[in-house]
Every structure is written in structure tokens, then in C-alpha cells.
Amino acid sequence: MRLRLILLVLSLLAFLSASVGGYLYYSSLKESALKDTERRTAARVAMIKRNLVASLSENTKTVAALSEMPALFNMLSRRDAPSLDAANAILDRFKRTLGVDVCYLMDYQGNTVASSNRYSADSFVGKNFAFRPYFQEAIHSTPATYLALGTTSGKRGVYHSFPVFEKGEDLPIGLAVIKASIEQIEKESDLTSDEIVLVTDPDGIIFISNQSQWLYHSLAPLSEAVKTRIKKTRQFGPGPWEWSGLTFKNPQIATDRSGNAYLAHRIDLDIFPGWQVVHLTNLKAIAKSISDPFLRMTGPIILSLCVLIGFAVFFLYRKASREIIKRRAVEAALRESEKRYRRLYHNTPAMLHSIDTQGRLVSVSNHWGAAMGYAREEVIGHLLTDFLTLESRRYAVDEVFPDFFKTGVCTDIPYKFIKKNGEIISVLLSAIADRDRTGNIKRTLAVSIDVTERNRAVQALKLAKEELSRRSIDLERKVRKRTHQLRRLSASIMEKQEQERSAIARELHDELGQVLSALRMDAVWMKARLKKTDSLAAGRARTMCELIDKNIEDVRTMTIRLRPGVLDDLGLTDALEWFTSDFEKRTSVACVFKHSAIPPVNSDVATAAYRITQEALTNIIRHADATHVDVILRFGDNILTLAVSDNGNGVNTSELAESEGLGLVGMRERAGLVGGELDVQSQKGQGVRVFFSVRLPIR
């Protein structure tokens, strides 16, 4: 009897324990799930806000650049047919490049005088939008960003406006406007069907949402006075802006007309005062995510074992949940980092591409595809040499690729690319290697500069000289005049090249360098946070830091090689000292730099001397098989001299004069443009000596 009583008591205790344990487990699970949902939703809302802010402000700087276009100023000041054609061409180009709805130009009275949609049925040309706040703010010299429904097109858009100033004046003579599609921004916002996202104006009008049936509805009922005021603005069409049916019991809970309850989160849009992002999560879905797993776990087996393993399962479940949340956070951070890198890669205004060790294209930038006339899917996986001329293909396979996959770097490689339409363009390609942990090259990052026009000018100059040499003495005056014009053209081309190198160097340093630095800070932060809780994730974060450091160093190296800042900041002597030292490190060829006291040298002479040295050392490493190089810079009797000599194979001067090879044309041109002379001396087996001299002005 006592045994039965004990068994009964134990059974009751087991039942009570299981019931209490199940209830406590369900309550704890529900509370934890709600808190976890709130945390994930808050993070999700913050991410949605960042994406929206980035998308809505994407063209803020671009419209400023558009307003600086001379064609727009000419159109507003002259109002003739050639000016209109030029302005329309600029507007069309910006529309195609940015992928926006429309770009247009307004005069100081609010009339649209030029537009990229001039041929559309809903053309803006001739329409007056002086009532729009973006016009009223910009015409008072204040750039503006405005969200509204188009009165002509009936399409939602974000308007970016910027005043167009007359040179030397403070008052605008008009403004440039870029309208981007809200529908496109909604498609790119990566919103799921399990969430409801609403973007509302200060009056609660829903202007952006992944639920189209709620567009132009209000979060709360609007008074007739408010509706009348909104209608006068014409910001959201004629109305009637019906109530969405949402009722907020408190800031966190909302219900719709059908009685569905939602967990609500709100966050302000920084760039639009009073505008908010409202995120709604269905509470039934949250409850279902809690109850379904719990019901599946119930049954005879769970009831019989819950007393023995209930607590263990509970704690293991809690721990696993934390680990999953941490891993998801890390994966989300990695995806965001990759997305930011790709955005920078594709939006950089240069021809960027990467190839693997087989020479196949693994990525190309948007600018590369636009310059070559190909879509990205048409070139990925193809050999880079498929897009080269036969001569460039042989040069790449026989010389450039073998050397690059040994050294991991190449600079100013002359190639000729064949565009999709058959046109041939000349480029200068510079590349660095991306290596794995063992130091093996995985892929490359290459920058190509289109020098077609420069080469054409050089070729035209050469042909002109050959033609002029056959002219008679009475045409000598014309020959000198033509030569002078071509020399100015050549100087302009080289100046443009230096400017483009500087621009690309600044772009890589400022944009890519800042992004990589930000990524490294995030990776270091993750490593510190994960060090004590997850050694594996901390290791991966440490690997991220190492890869980011390597990329930062590669970007710095590429920037310096494109246009060394030391040349502009410290002068020719320090620039040559740095370059020869870097050359020795990269090539293992002993390079000795000697110099006397050098006075300040103007930028043109310094650039010419630096580029001549750079080309001479490049020729040495390519052709000379030298083990020692001397670079000597002297100044005396107001004459600056530069000598670069090596102990390599050398070449007969007669062959050198006939071929003008090894980049000598470019070096001679640079020397001549600054009023200097270039002399090359060489014999077989006795190396090459390049001598540059120029007379400096008396100070």
C-alpha cells in the first residue's frame, strides 16, 4: 500500500513537474522569442532605413555635378537651338548612366526648358513646376531633395535639385533636377513578403511600401483641413488619402480592420524631417513560430523524458539560439561588407577587371562593360585575350602573363582591345595580384586607362612629321607652325593622362581606402566581441582583418604607382629616391640613386624627369637583364641633368635609332615638351645610358 502511495505521489509529482516544466518552458520560450523578434526586427528596420537613405540620397552629389555642366548654363543664358541640343545630350547621358526616370532643366521662373523625356507623351518640356518645394528651395541657392507623385507622369519619384549659377554670380539662373523612380527603389530594397514596411510623411501618408494596396493611405484618420492642405501641395495627387485602418494601441502594437495584430517599430528618416519608416510584424506569425515547435515536441516520449532531460534541452536550446543569432549577425555583416565593396567596385569611373590564374575574366566593373559595349554576362568566364587584337594577345601570353604571375604586379602595359562593335581602343593596363594565405596568386585586380586618343595624336604627329620632312623649303614656316600645334596637343594629352592618373589615384585612395578602413574597424570590433564566446568566428574575423590589410596595402601601392604624392608634396629628389628604392624592392635589381643639391623644380619638368626615369627603369627590367642600375640627378650652370645607366645586355645605337623602341618616343616627347633633350647611348653587352638635360629658368 505504501509502495502504491509512493508510486502515486511520484507519478503526481512527475505529472506536476512535467506540467510546470512544460508551462515554464513555453512561457520562457515565448518571452525569449518575442525579445529575439524585437531585436531582429530593430536591426532589420535599421538596415532598411540605411538602404532607403542610401537609395534616396544616391543622386544628391550627382545633380550637383550635373548643374556644373557648361551646356546647361549655355542653354539658360542663350536659349538657341545648338544650346538646347547640347543640354539635351547632357541630360540624356546622365539619365542613361544613372538609370533614373528623367533629368531636366528649369529656368528661374520654374519652366522646364530641356528634359530627357522630351519625346515622351508625359514630357516635362514647357511645364511649370514653380510650386514644387524642390524648386522653391533650390532657386534660393539651397539644394533640395523631395519625395512626391509626379503631376505630369503620375509616377512616384525622389527629386534632387541643384541651382545653376552664372559664373561669378550668387543668384541662380535656373536649376538642374534628377528624378529617380520610387518603384525601382522598392524593388532594390530586398523586402520580404513576411514583413510590412511603410514609409510615411509627417502627416502619416504612406508613400513607399511593399504592400501596394496601402499606398496613399494614412496611418491615422485625417481631418478635412489636413486633406485640403495636402491637396494644395499636389505632393501625393488628388487624394482622397483614406485611412489604412491601422489602430495603434501603444507605440509597439497595432491592429488592422480585420483584427490582425502587429508588432510595430518606427524609425525616423534622417534626410527627410518628419518622415518615418514603420515596420509591422504579424503577432500570429510570431506566436505560430513559438507554438508549432512546442506542439511537435509534446507526446509520450517527451512527457516520459522531460523530467530527466528538460533542463538540459532548455539550456542547450538557449545556447544554440544565441549561437545561431550571432552567426546570422556575422553573416549579415559579411553580406553588407561585400555589397558595399561591389558598389564601390562597379561605380568607380575606371575600367576595372579581374582574371583568375587561367586568364579568364571573373569580374568586370560597370565602366568596363560600358566602355567595351558588352553586358557583364557576355564576358564573364571568357579569356581576357579573347578581347585583344592578335598582336596584343601574343604580347600578353608570351611576355606579360608569365612576368606578372611571377612578380604579382605590372604597370602601364600597352594593350589594344576590340570593342563589341569592332572598334579598336588602346589602353594602358596596371594590375596587382590578390594572393591566398600561402602567397599563391588567386586572381588579379587591374585598372585600364583608355589612351586611344593619345595614341592617335602621337601617330598623327609622327605622320605629320614624316610628311613635313618631304616638303620643300618654302613650306618650312607651315611645318614649324604645324609641329608647334601638334606638340601642344601632345602636351595636353600627357597632361590629361597625368590628371587622369591623379584622379584615379585619389578615387582609389579616398573611396576604396575609406571603405576598406571602415571594414577593418568592423572586423576588429567583431573579433573583439567574438574572442571570448566563439573562437572559430573570431578566427574568421581575424582572417578578414588580414585580407582587408592586404587590400589596403595593395590599394596604397597602386595609388602611389599611378601618381606618387611625394612628387607633388616633396619634390623631384624625394620622389626619385622613393621610386628607385621601391624599384629595388620589387625587382631585386640593385638601384643606386645619387644627387647633388637640387633647387625647386616646376611641376612640368619634375613630372617629365620622373616619368623618363620610370620608363627607363621599366625598359631595364623588361629587356636588359641588368643586375645594377645607377640613377644620377645633378644641377649646375642652371642645367638639370638626369642619367639612368645599367650593366645589362645593351643594344646597338644604329638599331635603336631605326626602331625608336623601348618607349624612347614617349621619353623624347616628354623631354622636348619641357625644352630639354634626351640622349640614349648603348653598345651590345655594355648596357644602356639614358641622359636627360634641361635648362632651368634663372631665379
C-alpha positions in Angstrom: 0.0 0.0 0.0 2.8 2.3 0.9 4.6 1.5 -2.3 1.5 2.3 -4.4 1.1 5.5 -2.5 4.8 6.4 -3.2 4.3 5.5 -6.9 1.1 7.6 -7.0 2.9 10.5 -5.3 5.8 10.1 -7.6 3.5 9.9 -10.6 1.7 13.0 -9.5 5.0 14.8 -8.8 6.2 13.7 -12.3 3.0 14.9 -13.9 3.1 18.2 -12.0 6.8 18.6 -12.8 6.2 17.9 -16.4 3.2 20.3 -16.5 5.0 23.0 -14.6 8.2 22.4 -16.6 6.2 22.5 -19.9 4.4 25.6 -18.9 7.6 27.4 -17.7 9.4 26.2 -20.8 6.6 27.5 -23.1 6.4 30.8 -21.2 10.2 31.3 -21.3 10.3 30.3 -25.0 7.5 32.8 -25.8 9.2 35.6 -23.9 12.6 34.8 -25.5 11.1 34.6 -29.0 9.4 37.9 -28.5 12.5 39.6 -27.3 14.5 37.9 -30.1 12.0 39.0 -32.6 12.1 42.6 -31.3 15.9 42.6 -31.5 16.0 41.2 -35.0 13.2 43.5 -36.1 15.0 46.5 -34.7 18.2 45.5 -36.6 16.1 44.8 -39.7 14.4 48.3 -39.5 17.8 49.9 -39.1 19.1 48.1 -42.2 16.0 49.0 -44.2 16.5 52.7 -43.1 20.1 52.6 -44.2 19.2 51.2 -47.6 16.4 53.7 -48.1 18.6 56.6 -47.1 21.3 55.4 -49.4 18.9 54.9 -52.3 17.0 58.2 -51.8 20.2 60.3 -51.5 22.1 58.4 -54.2 21.9 61.3 -56.7 22.5 64.2 -54.3 26.1 64.7 -55.4 25.3 63.7 -59.0 22.8 66.5 -59.5 25.4 69.0 -58.2 27.8 67.7 -60.9 25.0 68.0 -63.5 24.4 71.6 -62.6 28.1 72.4 -63.3 27.8 71.3 -66.9 28.6 74.2 -69.2 25.8 73.1 -71.7 23.1 73.7 -69.1 24.4 77.2 -68.3 24.6 78.0 -72.1 21.0 76.8 -72.5 19.7 79.0 -69.7 21.7 82.1 -71.0 21.4 81.7 -74.8 18.2 79.7 -75.4 19.2 78.8 -79.0 18.9 75.5 -80.9 22.6 74.4 -80.5 22.5 75.1 -76.8 19.2 73.1 -76.5 20.7 70.2 -78.3 23.9 70.2 -76.2 21.8 70.5 -73.0 19.5 67.6 -74.1 22.6 65.5 -74.8 24.0 66.0 -71.3 20.6 65.2 -69.8 20.2 62.0 -71.9 23.7 60.9 -70.9 23.1 61.4 -67.1 19.7 59.6 -67.4 21.3 56.6 -69.2 24.3 56.4 -66.8 22.3 56.8 -63.6 19.3 54.7 -64.7 16.9 57.3 -63.4 13.4 58.2 -64.6 14.2 61.7 -66.0 16.8 64.5 -65.9 15.6 68.0 -66.7 16.5 71.7 -66.6 14.3 74.6 -65.3 14.7 78.3 -65.7 14.4 80.8 -62.8 10.6 81.0 -63.3 10.1 77.2 -62.9 9.5 76.5 -66.6 11.1 73.2 -67.9 13.3 74.2 -70.9 15.1 70.9 -71.5 14.3 67.3 -70.5 15.5 63.7 -71.2 11.8 62.7 -71.7 11.1 65.4 -74.2 9.8 62.8 -76.8 7.5 61.0 -74.3 3.8 61.6 -74.0 4.3 62.9 -70.5 7.2 65.2 -71.5 8.1 67.9 -68.9 9.2 70.4 -71.5 7.2 73.6 -71.3 5.6 72.6 -67.9 5.9 74.9 -64.9 6.8 73.3 -61.6 7.5 76.5 -59.6 5.0 75.3 -57.0 7.3 72.4 -56.0 9.3 72.8 -52.8 12.4 71.5 -54.6 12.2 74.4 -57.0 11.5 77.0 -54.3 14.4 75.9 -52.2 16.9 75.4 -55.0 16.1 78.8 -56.6 17.2 80.4 -53.3 20.6 78.6 -53.7 19.7 75.7 -51.4 20.0 72.2 -52.9 16.8 70.1 -52.2 15.6 66.5 -52.1 11.9 66.0 -52.4 9.5 62.9 -52.4 6.3 63.3 -54.4 4.0 61.9 -57.0 4.6 63.4 -60.5 1.9 65.8 -61.5 2.6 65.1 -65.2 3.8 61.4 -65.2 1.7 60.2 -62.3 4.7 58.2 -61.1 6.3 58.3 -57.7 9.8 59.7 -57.5 12.5 61.3 -55.4 13.5 64.7 -56.9 17.1 66.0 -56.4 17.5 69.7 -57.4 20.6 71.9 -57.5 20.9 75.6 -58.6 22.7 76.6 -61.8 24.8 79.7 -61.2 26.1 82.2 -63.7 29.9 82.4 -63.4 30.8 85.0 -60.7 27.2 85.4 -59.6 25.4 84.3 -56.4 21.9 84.2 -57.8 20.8 81.1 -59.7 19.6 81.4 -63.3 17.9 78.0 -63.1 18.2 74.6 -61.7 19.0 71.0 -62.7 16.7 68.2 -61.5 17.1 64.4 -61.3 14.0 62.3 -60.7 14.6 58.7 -59.6 11.9 56.0 -59.5 10.4 55.0 -56.2 9.2 51.7 -57.7 12.9 50.9 -58.6 14.0 51.7 -55.1 11.2 49.4 -53.7 12.4 46.6 -55.9 16.0 47.1 -54.8 15.1 47.3 -51.1 15.1 43.5 -50.7 11.8 43.5 -48.7 10.3 40.1 -47.9 6.7 39.0 -48.0 6.7 38.2 -44.3 7.0 41.9 -43.3 5.1 45.1 -43.9 7.2 48.2 -44.5 5.7 51.6 -44.7 7.4 55.0 -45.3 5.2 57.9 -44.3 5.4 61.7 -44.5 4.9 64.0 -41.4 1.1 63.7 -41.9 1.2 59.9 -42.0 0.6 59.5 -45.7 2.1 56.2 -46.9 4.3 56.9 -49.9 6.6 53.9 -50.0 5.6 50.3 -49.1 5.9 46.7 -50.1 2.1 46.5 -49.8 0.8 48.3 -52.8 -2.8 48.4 -51.5 -1.7 50.7 -48.7 -0.1 53.3 -50.9 -1.5 56.9 -50.5 -3.4 55.8 -47.4 -2.9 57.4 -44.0 -1.8 55.7 -40.8 -4.5 57.7 -38.8 -7.7 59.3 -40.0 -7.1 62.8 -41.4 -9.2 65.9 -40.8 -10.7 67.8 -43.8 -8.4 70.7 -43.1 -5.3 68.5 -43.3 -6.6 66.9 -46.5 -7.2 70.3 -48.0 -3.7 71.4 -47.1 -2.2 68.2 -48.6 -4.2 68.6 -51.8 -2.9 72.2 -52.3 0.7 70.9 -52.2 -0.1 68.4 -55.0 2.6 66.2 -53.4 0.5 63.0 -53.4 -2.0 63.5 -56.1 -5.7 64.5 -55.7 -6.5 62.1 -52.8 -8.7 61.1 -51.1 -5.9 59.5 -48.8 -8.2 57.1 -47.0 -7.4 55.7 -43.6 -5.4 52.5 -43.7 -7.5 51.0 -40.8 -4.4 50.6 -38.5 -5.1 51.4 -34.9 -2.1 51.8 -32.5 -3.0 50.6 -29.0 0.5 51.7 -28.0 3.7 52.6 -29.9 4.6 48.9 -30.2 1.2 47.2 -31.0 -1.1 47.9 -34.0 -4.2 46.3 -35.3 -5.9 46.4 -38.7 -9.6 46.3 -39.8 -9.5 42.5 -39.8 -8.3 42.3 -36.2 -4.8 41.2 -37.1 -2.3 42.4 -34.5 1.2 43.6 -35.4 4.4 44.3 -33.6 5.3 47.8 -34.7 8.7 49.5 -34.9 9.2 53.1 -36.1 12.4 55.0 -37.0 12.9 58.5 -38.4 14.4 59.1 -41.9 17.3 61.5 -41.2 17.4 63.2 -44.6 13.6 63.9 -44.6 12.4 65.6 -41.4 9.2 64.2 -40.1 9.3 61.1 -42.4 9.3 57.7 -40.8 9.9 54.1 -41.6 7.2 51.9 -40.0 7.8 48.1 -39.8 4.9 45.7 -38.9 5.4 42.1 -37.9 2.3 39.8 -37.6 1.9 38.6 -34.0 0.1 35.5 -35.1 3.2 34.5 -37.2 5.4 35.1 -34.1 3.0 33.0 -31.9 2.9 30.3 -34.6 6.7 30.2 -34.7 6.6 29.6 -30.9 3.6 27.2 -30.6 4.4 24.9 -33.6 7.8 23.7 -32.3 6.4 23.3 -28.8 3.5 21.2 -30.0 5.7 19.0 -32.2 7.9 18.3 -29.1 4.9 17.1 -27.0 3.9 13.5 -26.7 4.5 10.3 -24.7 8.3 10.3 -25.3 8.7 14.0 -24.3 6.5 13.5 -21.2 8.4 10.5 -20.1 11.8 12.1 -20.6 11.1 15.8 -19.7 11.9 15.2 -16.0 15.3 13.8 -16.9 16.4 16.0 -19.8 14.0 19.0 -19.7 16.5 21.4 -18.1 19.4 20.1 -20.4 17.2 20.6 -23.5 16.2 24.1 -22.3 19.7 25.3 -21.7 21.1 23.7 -24.9 18.2 25.3 -26.8 19.0 28.7 -25.3 22.7 28.3 -26.1 22.0 27.2 -29.7 19.7 30.1 -30.2 22.3 32.5 -29.1 24.9 30.9 -31.4 22.6 31.0 -34.4 21.8 34.7 -33.7 25.5 35.5 -33.5 26.2 33.6 -36.7 23.4 35.3 -38.6 24.7 38.7 -37.4 28.2 37.9 -38.7 26.8 36.6 -42.0 24.7 39.7 -42.4 27.7 41.9 -41.7 29.7 39.9 -44.3 27.0 40.3 -46.9 26.8 44.0 -46.2 30.5 44.4 -46.5 30.5 42.5 -49.8 27.7 44.7 -51.0 29.5 47.9 -50.2 32.7 46.6 -51.9 30.8 45.6 -55.0 29.0 49.0 -55.1 32.3 50.8 -54.9 33.9 48.5 -57.5 31.2 48.9 -60.1 30.7 52.7 -59.6 34.4 53.6 -59.9 34.8 55.7 -63.1 37.6 53.4 -64.5 37.9 50.2 -66.4 38.4 47.6 -63.7 38.5 43.8 -64.2 39.8 40.7 -62.5 41.1 37.5 -64.1 42.0 34.1 -62.5 45.2 32.2 -63.0 43.9 30.8 -66.2 43.4 34.3 -67.6 39.6 34.1 -67.5 37.5 37.1 -66.5 35.9 36.6 -63.1 34.5 40.2 -62.7 34.3 43.5 -64.6 33.1 46.9 -63.5 30.2 48.7 -65.0 32.5 51.2 -66.6 34.5 48.3 -68.2 31.3 46.9 -69.8 30.1 50.3 -70.9 33.5 51.2 -72.5 33.6 47.8 -74.3 29.9 47.7 -75.2 29.3 44.3 -73.5 26.9 43.1 -70.9 28.6 41.5 -67.9 27.2 38.0 -68.6 28.6 38.2 -72.1 32.2 38.4 -70.9 32.4 36.6 -67.5 34.2 33.2 -68.0 35.9 34.2 -71.2 39.6 34.6 -71.6 40.8 38.2 -71.4 42.8 37.6 -74.6 39.6 37.0 -76.5 39.1 40.7 -76.4 42.6 41.7 -77.5 44.0 42.1 -81.0 46.3 39.4 -82.3 49.4 41.4 -81.6 48.3 42.3 -78.1 47.3 38.7 -77.5 50.7 37.4 -78.3 52.4 40.0 -76.2 50.1 39.2 -73.2 50.6 35.4 -73.5 54.4 35.4 -74.3 55.6 38.3 -72.0 53.1 40.0 -69.7 51.3 37.0 -68.2 54.5 35.0 -67.3 56.2 38.0 -65.8 53.1 39.1 -63.9 52.4 35.6 -62.3 56.0 35.7 -61.1 56.1 39.3 -59.7 52.4 39.9 -59.0 52.5 43.4 -60.5 52.6 45.1 -63.8 52.4 48.8 -64.7 51.4 50.7 -67.9 51.1 47.6 -70.2 50.0 48.8 -73.6 47.2 46.7 -75.0 44.7 47.1 -77.8 41.1 45.9 -77.0 38.4 45.1 -79.6 35.0 46.5 -78.6 31.8 44.7 -79.4 31.2 47.0 -82.4 34.6 46.1 -83.8 36.3 49.4 -82.8 39.9 49.0 -81.5 40.9 51.1 -78.5 44.4 51.4 -76.9 44.8 51.1 -73.2 47.5 51.3 -70.5 46.9 48.4 -68.0 48.2 48.3 -64.5 47.5 45.3 -62.2 48.3 43.8 -58.8 47.8 40.3 -57.6 45.4 39.0 -54.9 47.2 36.2 -53.0 46.0 33.5 -50.7 47.4 32.7 -47.2 50.2 30.6 -48.8 51.3 33.5 -51.1 49.9 32.0 -54.3 48.2 34.2 -56.7 44.4 33.7 -56.8 43.2 36.5 -59.0 44.2 40.0 -60.2 42.8 43.5 -59.8 43.6 45.5 -63.0 42.9 49.1 -64.0 42.9 50.0 -67.7 43.2 53.6 -68.9 41.9 54.4 -72.4 44.7 56.1 -74.3 43.3 55.7 -77.8 43.1 59.4 -78.4 46.6 60.0 -77.1 48.0 57.2 -79.4 46.1 58.6 -82.3 47.5 62.0 -81.6 51.0 60.6 -81.3 50.5 58.7 -84.6 49.2 61.8 -86.2 52.2 63.7 -85.0 54.6 61.1 -86.4 52.8 61.1 -89.8 52.8 64.8 -89.9 56.5 65.0 -89.2 57.2 62.4 -92.0 55.0 64.4 -94.4 56.6 67.7 -93.4 60.1 66.3 -93.9 59.2 65.8 -97.6 58.1 69.4 -98.1 60.2 72.0 -99.8 62.0 74.8 -98.0 59.2 77.3 -98.8 56.8 75.3 -96.7 59.1 75.3 -93.6 57.2 78.0 -91.9 54.0 76.0 -92.1 55.9 72.9 -90.9 57.1 74.7 -87.8 53.6 76.0 -87.1 52.0 72.6 -87.5 54.7 71.0 -85.4 54.1 73.5 -82.7 50.3 72.8 -82.7 50.9 69.0 -82.5 53.4 69.5 -79.7 50.8 71.5 -77.8 48.3 68.6 -78.4 50.8 66.1 -77.2 51.5 68.1 -74.1 47.7 68.4 -73.5 47.3 64.6 -73.9 50.2 63.9 -71.4 48.8 66.5 -69.0 45.4 64.8 -69.3 47.0 61.4 -68.7 48.7 62.8 -65.5 45.4 64.3 -64.4 43.6 61.0 -65.0 46.2 59.1 -63.1 45.9 61.6 -60.2 42.1 61.3 -60.3 42.1 57.5 -60.3 44.7 57.5 -57.5 42.6 59.9 -55.4 39.4 57.9 -56.1 41.1 54.6 -55.1 42.7 56.3 -52.0 39.7 58.3 -50.8 36.8 55.9 -51.7 38.2 52.4 -51.7 40.7 53.3 -48.9 37.9 54.7 -46.7 35.6 51.7 -47.3 38.4 49.2 -46.5 39.3 51.1 -43.3 35.7 51.0 -42.2 35.5 47.3 -43.0 38.6 46.7 -40.9 37.2 48.6 -38.0 34.1 46.5 -38.2 36.1 43.3 -38.4 38.3 44.2 -35.4 35.2 45.0 -33.5 33.7 41.6 -34.3 36.9 39.8 -33.5 37.0 41.5 -30.1 33.3 40.7 -29.4 33.7 37.0 -30.5 37.1 36.3 -29.0 35.7 35.0 -25.7 32.5 33.5 -27.0 33.3 31.9 -30.3 36.9 31.2 -31.2 36.0 29.9 -34.6 34.1 33.1 -35.6 36.9 35.2 -34.0 39.4 33.3 -36.2 37.3 34.1 -39.3 37.1 37.8 -38.2 40.9 37.8 -37.8 41.3 36.4 -41.3 39.0 39.2 -42.5 41.3 41.7 -40.9 44.4 40.2 -42.6 42.7 40.2 -46.0 41.5 43.8 -45.5 45.0 44.8 -44.5 46.4 43.2 -47.7 43.8 45.0 -49.8 44.6 48.4 -48.1 48.3 47.9 -48.8 47.5 46.9 -52.5 45.4 50.0 -52.9 48.1 52.2 -51.4 50.7 50.6 -53.8 48.5 51.1 -56.8 47.7 54.7 -55.8 51.4 55.6 -55.4 52.3 54.0 -58.7 49.6 55.8 -60.6 50.6 59.2 -59.2 53.1 59.3 -56.3 52.0 62.1 -53.8 55.7 62.6 -52.9 56.3 64.1 -56.3 53.7 66.8 -55.7 54.4 67.3 -51.9 58.2 66.9 -51.5 59.6 67.4 -55.0 61.6 65.6 -57.6 64.5 64.5 -55.5 62.5 62.7 -52.8 60.2 61.2 -55.5 63.1 59.7 -57.4 64.7 58.5 -54.1 61.4 56.7 -53.2 60.9 55.3 -56.7 64.4 53.8 -57.0 64.1 52.3 -53.6 60.7 50.8 -54.5 62.1 49.6 -57.8 64.9 47.8 -56.0 62.5 46.1 -53.6 60.2 45.0 -56.4 62.7 43.7 -58.8 65.8 42.7 -56.7 67.9 44.7 -59.1 70.4 46.9 -57.2 69.5 50.5 -57.8 71.7 53.4 -56.6 70.3 57.0 -56.6 72.8 59.9 -56.4 72.1 63.5 -56.4 73.5 67.0 -55.7 71.7 69.9 -54.2 68.7 70.5 -56.5 66.8 73.8 -56.4 62.9 73.8 -56.6 61.8 72.5 -60.0 58.5 73.4 -61.6 55.8 70.7 -61.9 56.2 70.1 -65.7 60.0 69.5 -65.5 59.6 67.3 -62.4 56.9 65.2 -64.0 59.0 64.8 -67.2 62.1 63.7 -65.2 60.1 61.3 -63.1 58.3 59.7 -66.0 61.5 59.4 -68.0 63.1 57.6 -65.0 60.1 55.4 -64.6 60.1 54.4 -68.3 63.9 53.8 -68.4 63.7 51.5 -65.3 60.7 49.7 -66.8 62.7 49.1 -70.0 65.6 47.8 -68.0 63.5 45.2 -66.1 61.8 44.1 -69.3 64.7 43.9 -71.7 68.2 44.5 -70.2 68.7 41.5 -67.8 70.7 44.0 -65.7 71.8 43.5 -62.1 72.8 47.1 -61.3 71.3 50.5 -62.2 72.6 54.0 -61.4 70.3 57.0 -61.3 72.2 60.3 -61.1 70.5 63.7 -60.7 72.7 66.8 -60.9 72.3 70.6 -61.2 74.9 73.1 -62.4 75.1 76.2 -64.6 71.3 76.4 -64.4 71.1 73.0 -66.2 69.3 70.0 -64.6 70.7 66.6 -65.8 69.4 63.1 -65.2 71.3 60.0 -66.1 70.0 56.4 -65.9 72.5 53.6 -66.8 72.6 49.9 -66.3 75.0 47.0 -66.8 72.6 44.9 -68.9 72.7 43.5 -72.4 72.8 46.8 -74.2 71.8 47.4 -77.9 73.5 48.8 -81.0 72.7 52.5 -81.3 72.0 52.1 -85.0 69.3 49.6 -84.3 68.0 51.9 -81.5 67.7 54.8 -83.9 65.9 52.8 -86.5 63.3 51.3 -84.2 62.8 54.1 -81.7 61.7 51.3 -79.4 61.7 50.7 -75.7 59.4 53.7 -75.1 62.0 56.2 -76.3 59.4 58.1 -78.3 57.5 58.9 -75.2 60.7 59.9 -73.3 61.9 62.1 -76.1 58.5 63.7 -76.3 58.4 64.5 -72.6 61.9 65.9 -72.8 61.1 68.1 -75.7 57.8 69.4 -74.2 59.7 71.0 -71.3 62.5 72.3 -73.5 65.0 69.6 -72.7 67.0 67.0 -74.7 67.2 63.2 -74.4 70.2 61.2 -75.4 70.5 57.4 -75.4 73.9 55.7 -75.6 74.4 51.9 -75.8 76.5 49.1 -77.2 76.0 45.4 -77.2 76.9 43.9 -73.9 77.7 47.3 -72.3 74.3 48.4 -71.0 72.3 51.4 -71.9 72.7 55.0 -70.7 69.7 57.4 -70.9 70.7 61.1 -70.4 68.2 63.9 -70.0 69.1 67.6 -69.6 67.0 70.7 -69.4 67.9 74.4 -68.7 66.0 75.8 -65.8 65.0 79.5 -65.7 67.3 81.8 -63.8 65.8 82.7 -60.4 
